[in-house]
Structures are given as C-alpha cells and as structure tokens.
Amino acid sequence: MMTSNDLKRGQVILLDGSPCLVLEVASQSPSARGGSTLIKTKYRNLLTAQVLEKTFKAGERVDAADFEKRKGQFLYADGDNGVFMDLENYEQFELGDDLYGPVKGYLLDGTEVVMGMFQGQPVSVEPPMTVELVVTETAPVIKNATAQAQTKEAFLETGLRIQVPPYLETGETVKIDTREGRFVSRA
C-alpha cells in the first residue's frame, strides 16, 4: 500500500478503477497554520488517454495499479489496427487506432516495443527510443547545403513525415527520435 507522499513521475496508480500514469507531482505547503500539505498530480488515464489533475492530502492512501511492462513485437498493420505479440507468452493482440495510431509511423514489421499491460490487456505501446527508417521521398539535394538551421520535408517508409537537413537524399536511412519525432542523424 502506498500513500500520496510516495507518488513519483512515471508510476501507474489506480484511480476510479482505471490505470493512470503519473505525469507530474508537486507538493504544496499550506500558508495557514494547521493546514495539511497537498500533493497535486497530473496524470493520464491509460484506458481513455485523458490527461487530468487530482489533488491528494499528504499521506492519503493511493492504490498501485496491477500494471506491468512487457517486451512485445509489432507484427503487421491490419487496416487502421496493429497486430502485436507478447514476447513472453506469444499471445497476439490487435490494437486499435487509439493505442497503435500514435506510434505507427515508427514501426516496421518485427520492431520490438514495450507494452504496458493492465489485467492482462495492453493499455500502452512504447516504440524504441530511436528507429532507423528509409527516406522514400524528399526534395532534391540543395547544392552547397550547410548544416545550418535549414530543413526540408521528407517522407519515410512508414508514411511518417519529418523535417530533415537539406543534404539528405531519397533512399538514405535516417535515425529518428521517437519521443520527439525528429531527425537525429544518418544511420
């Protein structure tokens, strides 16, 4: 059993029967004598993807969610859905656009992911920190391009659209940061 004093960013707690990922935690001391300290949190409901705020009294009981992270693998896209496999028990899950949509631009068939599981069902999918993808379409190389703040648009093999330096050509492989969705380097 944990209390509101134990809350940290990245923990998954149970609020109103739903698993919620803690995004921010701030402690607020009262200005009045005898007032209790308040713990303000911002969290994301992992079932609905809503970002909400809740204030707890210091020491208030908080339930930890039955949440675990497991290694998984993206198998293939099936329309707007993605089919994933749990690498521990080889069970397959077809995930809808709510979970698959935000990460589909980073996933090729066979890409390993981290799946957040709640009561045996996936509620989140995290792609690797960086992925290597091939540029399928971009404007021609600009002569005398320097490494200044100039960029051009490029389409990648998964359909993802990003900004890349002007010296990159179609067919090159690039490394992408999946947290920010930006170009890191040539692969």
N, C-alpha and C positions, 0 to 999 in steps of 0.2 A: 504494500500500500504506500502511496506517495502523497505528498502534500503540495500545495501551490508553491511553497518555498523551493521545492526540488525541480520545478519546471525549467527546461532549457530549450533553446532553439534546436529544432530537428527531432524532438521527441514526438511520439504519437500517443495521444491520450483519447479517452472515450468520453464524449460529451453527447448527452441525449441519445445514447445507443449507437452513435456514429464515430468512426475513427477520424481523428483530426490531427493534422500535422502542425506543430507549434512553429510559427514563423518568427515571432518577436516576443520578448518578455521584458517588461520594465517594472521596477519596484517604485512605488510612490509612498513616501512617508507623509503622514498627516501633519498639518500645521497646528491643529488643535491638540491640547493636552488630553491624553486618554484615548485619542483616536487610534484605530488599528491601521497597520500598514496594508496597502493594497497592492496586488500583483496584477498588472494589466498585460493581457496577452492578445496577440493577433494570430489567428490560426486558419488553416484551410481544411474544410470538410472534404475528406478523401472520396466520399460517395457522390457528393453533388458539385465539387470543385468550387464552392462558395468560399470567399475569404471573409471572415467575421472577426469581431473582437469580443472579449469577455474579461470582466474584472473579477478577481477572486480576492477574498480576505486572506491575509497571511496565515498559513497553517491550515487552510481549508483542504479537505480531503479531495484528491483527484484520482480517478481510475486510469490505470495504464491500459492501453488497448492491446488485444491479442493480435499483435502486428509483428510480422517478420519479413525480412528481406531475403529473397532467394534469387539465385542465378537462373536466368532464363535465356531463351533464344528466340529471335524473330524468325519465323519460318517462311511466311509469304503473305502478300496482300490479297484479300478476297473482297473486291469492290471497295467500299469505304471502311471495311473491317481489316484488322490484322490478326494473324494466327500466330500465337506464341506457345512455346513449350517450356515447362518447368524442368530444368536440367537435373533436379534431384529425383523426381519420380516419373518423369517423361509424360506427364499429363499435359494435354493441349487445351488452350483457351482461345476462344475467338473474342477479341476485344473490339468494342465499338469505337466510333469516332471521338467520343469524349476522352478516352484514355490513349487511343492509338493516334488520333489526329495531330496532337501537338508534337509528337516525336517521329512521325512517318517520314519526314524529309531527311532524317539522319540514318534510316535503317535500310540496309540491303539484306537480302535473304541470307540467313546464317549469322547475323550480327548478334553478339551476346549483349544482354541487357540485365538490369536488376529490377525484379518485380516485387512490389510491396504487396504482401498477402494479408488479408483480414478474413478470419474464419474460413480459410482455405480457398478464398477467391481473390484474384488480383484486383487491387484498387489503385495502383500506380505503376508506371513504367518509366525507368530511367535509362536513357541511352548511355554509351560510354562517354567519358569526358571529351574525347576528341574522336573524330571519324575521318577516314580518308575517302574522298569521292572524286569522280572524274568530271571535269568541266565538259558539258555536251554542247553548249552554245554560249558564245560571248562575242563582243565586237572585236574587230581585227586589232592586232598589236599596234600600239601607237609608237612611232619612231621617236627615239631619244626620250623614252619614258623614264622618269626618275622615280625614286622611292619616296616621293612627297605624298601629300595627303590626297592625291588624285585617286579615284576609284572608278570602276565600271561595273555594270551588272553582268552576272554570269548565271547560267542555269546549270544545275548539276544533274547527275544521272538519276537521282531520286525525284527530280522535279523541284527541288529546293532552289530558291533564288536568293543569291547573296551578292554583296559587293566585294570585288577583288581588285588587286593592283592592276594598272593598265598593261603591264608587260606579260600577263598570262594569256595563253592561247587555248583554243578548243583542243581537247584531248589530254590536257595536263591533269595530273592528280594533285588535289589540294587537301590540306588538313584543316578541318573545321572544328571550332569550339562549340559544343552542343549546348552549353549553358547560356551563351550569348548569341549563338547563331552567326558567328563571324569568322572570317578567314584568319588562319593562324600562320600558315606557311605552305610552301610547296612540299609535297610528300616525297 
